[in-house]
Amino acid sequence: MNEPRRPFDLLVAYYGLWQAGHVVFNLVAAITGTESARAIFGAGMTDTQWQTIWITGYVDFLVASPLGIAFAWGWRKQRPWALAAGAASMSLALFSAVVVYWLQWTLVGELQLGGWAGPALLTFVPVVVLAALLPGEIRR
């Protein structure tokens, strides 16, 4: 069973909120069309390159984000499946981030968040810390 540990609990709660933010962002992008998201993440890319980034957004929206929210809820409620949901969500979220930022850096030569690149990447630091701690929690 999941034993409460304050720093890990806070990181899990943060991750759930972070993924909820992804749901909102991706839902708004899906409703308003891809051009608003492309202006932020894919400026200067060809259509094929942008489609790769858009696919990672759908993977986040349909799989990683719901699993991340389920992980946070399941961890809070001490469900035995919570760590498995967390591991799956984190794997997809980290993979998506690497794909998006690697494509931006290699294809365009810069991160495509304008003045928000630094703050946006800073919101990802607790996620990376949680990902580093997750294997230890799974082994417990």
Buried (B, 14 or more C-beta within 10 A) or exposed (E): EBEEEEEBBEBBBBBBEBBBEBBEBBEEBBEEEBEEBBEBBBBEBEEEBBEBBBEBBEBBBEBBBBBBBBBBBBBBEEBEEBBBBBBBBBBBBBBBBEBBBEBBEEBBEEBBBEEEBEEBBEEBEBBEBBBEBBEEBEEE
